[in-house]
């Protein structure tokens, strides 16, 4: 278990990093933009004699382009290229003859950041476009201002930014490869979990078939043949054996349906018609033949979904089973009604005193789970008059379940 948890932690960190990459880039590029802007504007205004207002506007466009490139790369490329062309043209020639133009060092760094950000975020093609048009903007400025010494500066600038571009291409490729590997690992883990689930369900189906179904078959055969094997069997006793055989056959039918579901990966196999609200009178009659005193009041009209039919039937079946098992001999009343939205079922066990709960099972939890699957509720417990009541409400038409991955 620890090993599995340790294997999952790096994958989880990678998924978090992939999900937060945009936010991280915006924070880093925003911080760089603030720093570069704080340096670029004073340098151009004080050292190169550029107009302060124009330099502030063009500088904001230049340093803000990398931040904008995260969401809008084409706009960012255009904005930076225009700023890279106009910033050198705003410089006073008299004060910049000895400067490494067409770009100052802050502008050179901004150009490198812009190319790296676009390449890293949007791939090598857009990064190459920004590198080419940015370099052309620098050469154009140099041609338009031939008195400014710029040859060496342009060569250095192009070489440095080209190296950064290559590094950004390699880093972006490495991250994309890591993302693909993470997705593949996630798919592999999902398939592994799916296989484990199928194997577990197959094992359960095998156990049910080999143990429970076999035993139920023996009960059915013995009960069916009792009238022929046992001499001097009264008609009443023979009828009881026939009822046992009928119940065993019904249980085997349900068992075959469950085995079909367990052995079907998408859980849609049905080997027999599903039970529903219309089958509750038969269920009550079967319980009466077992010796219980059961009264039924049922009034459900109009259409009800198949899921609601099955859920109401199973809750009623489990509630009757609990009443017979924990409070044998006490009267039981079953009431099934419906309104515009819900179907309500109430099973009251008029037992004088607390029911026998020495043996705890999974019935109440199973009823709750069935009801929750279709958006219903179940409550069970004693009442002030001493009775034990199971009350459930199930929507006539449950909402469609949300699609989720394996858990």
Order of alpha helices (4+ residues) and beta strands (2+ residues): alpha-alpha-alpha-alpha-alpha-alpha-alpha-alpha-alpha-alpha-beta-alpha-beta-beta-alpha-beta-beta
